[in-house]
Amino acid sequence: MTKLTVNGVSTTTTPGQEQHEYFYRGTRSRKKRYCAYEYRHTDGELFAIVKPTLKECIDARVAWMEAKEEKDDGDLDI
């Protein structure tokens, strides 16, 4: 799997592309696993989130896309 960022810049550059990677955070006895997730929308906007599981990340992306579609539908002035 590739790194999500190189020198602080996202490597998720292609529209429709998604990437994720897991990492651990915490002290020795209290380490917790997290998933960093990025999705580049077809309009070029980047969605990035950190959650405990990939499923939670994808669920958040779906909610973000639904809200984005509702907002875009409301922008139409006729």
Backbone bond lengths (Angstrom), bond angles and torsions (degrees), N, CA, C in turn:
res aa  C-N    CA-C-N  psi(-1)  N-CA   C-N-CA  omega(-1)  CA-C   N-CA-C  phi
1 M - - - 1.442 - - 1.532 108.19 -
2 T 1.312 116.16 144.73 1.454 120.56 179.51 1.518 110.60 -85.71
3 K 1.296 115.91 162.98 1.458 121.25 174.78 1.522 108.93 -74.57
4 L 1.330 116.11 145.22 1.458 120.41 179.36 1.523 112.24 -71.29
5 T 1.334 116.46 -29.15 1.460 119.84 -179.80 1.518 110.24 -134.70
6 V 1.312 115.01 152.06 1.455 122.74 171.71 1.522 105.63 -127.92
7 N 1.315 116.34 118.51 1.465 121.70 -176.56 1.529 111.79 54.27
8 G 1.327 117.16 36.67 1.457 121.76 176.65 1.519 114.90 82.34
9 V 1.325 117.89 3.66 1.466 122.17 -179.41 1.529 108.69 -109.50
10 S 1.325 115.89 132.59 1.462 121.02 -178.08 1.528 111.66 -61.83
11 T 1.327 115.80 139.99 1.462 120.89 175.17 1.527 110.93 -97.15
12 T 1.333 117.02 2.80 1.464 121.79 177.11 1.526 106.63 -87.21
13 T 1.326 116.66 89.67 1.462 120.73 -170.56 1.524 114.42 -110.84
14 T 1.309 118.12 -22.67 1.462 121.55 -175.79 1.528 110.28 -85.89
15 P 1.337 118.91 130.23 1.467 120.25 177.46 1.530 111.29 -55.83
16 G 1.341 115.72 132.87 1.453 121.61 -178.22 1.522 113.57 87.95
17 Q 1.321 117.98 -3.95 1.469 122.31 -177.99 1.524 110.55 -80.36
18 E 1.331 116.23 142.53 1.455 121.42 173.19 1.514 108.79 -134.13
19 Q 1.341 115.62 145.97 1.451 122.27 178.90 1.521 108.89 -142.69
20 H 1.310 115.47 153.81 1.463 119.70 173.97 1.511 109.80 -149.13
21 E 1.329 114.78 157.63 1.453 121.01 173.51 1.522 108.33 -152.13
22 Y 1.314 115.46 150.53 1.461 121.55 179.94 1.520 109.60 -100.46
23 F 1.321 115.75 148.19 1.457 121.39 174.88 1.524 108.70 -148.07
24 Y 1.306 115.47 163.98 1.465 121.78 179.60 1.518 109.36 -113.17
25 R 1.329 114.68 143.06 1.455 120.37 178.89 1.520 108.98 -138.51
26 G 1.311 116.48 142.89 1.452 121.20 178.00 1.508 111.89 127.21
27 T 1.321 114.83 -177.20 1.455 120.14 178.76 1.518 109.62 -84.37
28 R 1.290 115.74 175.14 1.457 121.38 -176.20 1.531 113.17 -51.72
29 S 1.305 116.34 -47.80 1.465 119.55 -175.92 1.528 113.18 -86.88
30 R 1.319 117.67 -13.05 1.461 120.36 -176.42 1.530 112.11 -124.10
31 K 1.301 117.75 37.59 1.466 120.98 178.99 1.517 109.65 -69.31
32 K 1.315 114.87 139.43 1.456 120.48 177.76 1.525 108.91 -130.73
33 R 1.321 115.81 140.80 1.464 121.64 -178.28 1.522 109.78 -90.49
34 Y 1.331 115.91 135.23 1.454 122.88 178.12 1.521 109.76 -128.36
35 C 1.318 114.74 159.67 1.463 121.79 176.48 1.526 108.34 -117.44
36 A 1.319 116.42 124.10 1.463 121.99 172.80 1.525 106.34 -96.56
37 Y 1.330 116.60 130.63 1.466 121.48 -172.59 1.517 109.45 -133.71
38 E 1.312 116.83 138.20 1.460 122.85 175.24 1.519 109.81 -133.51
39 Y 1.325 114.56 142.63 1.460 121.40 176.23 1.523 107.92 -138.73
40 R 1.314 117.08 128.65 1.467 122.13 176.98 1.526 107.27 -99.30
41 H 1.331 116.37 111.77 1.464 121.72 -178.80 1.527 109.82 -65.37
42 T 1.304 117.02 159.91 1.466 120.98 -179.46 1.526 111.84 -64.97
43 D 1.348 117.80 -18.87 1.464 119.91 176.08 1.528 111.78 -88.19
44 G 1.347 116.94 1.26 1.455 121.77 176.31 1.514 115.05 98.53
45 E 1.335 118.56 -12.25 1.455 121.38 -179.12 1.535 110.38 -72.94
46 L 1.331 115.84 138.02 1.455 121.61 -178.69 1.521 110.62 -96.58
47 F 1.330 116.71 130.97 1.458 123.40 172.95 1.514 106.94 -109.86
48 A 1.324 117.14 123.44 1.464 121.67 179.58 1.518 109.03 -133.56
49 I 1.333 116.23 139.44 1.462 120.81 -177.18 1.523 109.68 -155.20
50 V 1.326 115.26 156.44 1.471 121.86 174.05 1.518 107.18 -125.77
51 K 1.319 116.10 124.93 1.463 123.33 178.57 1.528 107.77 -141.02
52 P 1.334 117.47 167.30 1.468 119.32 179.53 1.533 114.84 -65.19
53 T 1.342 118.16 -29.83 1.462 119.78 -177.96 1.526 110.90 -132.19
54 L 1.323 115.28 158.43 1.467 120.70 176.26 1.521 110.42 -63.70
55 K 1.324 117.87 -38.41 1.462 120.95 179.79 1.527 111.11 -60.15
56 E 1.322 117.68 -42.21 1.464 120.82 178.20 1.527 110.86 -64.50
57 C 1.325 117.24 -37.04 1.465 121.29 177.20 1.521 110.72 -63.79
58 I 1.331 116.41 -46.05 1.461 120.59 -178.62 1.524 110.40 -67.10
59 D 1.332 117.76 -39.63 1.468 120.59 176.60 1.528 110.81 -60.68
60 A 1.327 117.35 -39.94 1.466 121.48 177.76 1.532 110.59 -66.34
61 R 1.342 116.60 -38.54 1.468 119.63 178.08 1.525 110.98 -64.78
62 V 1.326 117.12 -41.64 1.465 121.05 179.04 1.527 109.68 -61.24
63 A 1.344 117.21 -44.67 1.462 120.86 178.62 1.530 110.60 -62.82
64 W 1.335 117.21 -39.81 1.461 121.84 178.16 1.528 110.81 -63.29
65 M 1.342 116.35 -42.93 1.463 119.89 -179.91 1.531 111.05 -66.35
66 E 1.335 117.42 -39.29 1.461 120.47 178.15 1.520 110.48 -64.00
67 A 1.328 117.74 -43.67 1.463 121.19 178.11 1.527 110.47 -64.48
68 K 1.315 116.60 -38.58 1.465 121.61 179.03 1.533 110.49 -63.94
69 E 1.342 117.05 -42.43 1.460 120.92 178.76 1.527 111.16 -65.21
70 E 1.349 117.02 -41.06 1.457 120.46 177.99 1.521 110.56 -62.38
71 K 1.342 116.67 -42.35 1.453 120.93 179.15 1.523 110.61 -63.67
72 D 1.332 116.56 -44.14 1.462 120.88 179.94 1.521 111.16 -64.36
73 D 1.343 118.02 -37.11 1.453 121.06 178.04 1.527 111.15 -66.80
74 G 1.308 117.48 -34.00 1.455 122.03 -179.60 1.517 113.22 -76.01
75 D 1.333 118.39 -15.37 1.452 122.26 -179.25 1.518 112.95 -79.94
76 L 1.314 118.62 -9.97 1.451 121.12 -178.18 1.526 110.74 -75.50
77 D 1.316 116.56 115.67 1.462 121.62 176.99 1.519 108.46 -108.57
78 I 1.304 115.23 120.02 1.473 119.14 -177.93 1.509 109.11 -114.94
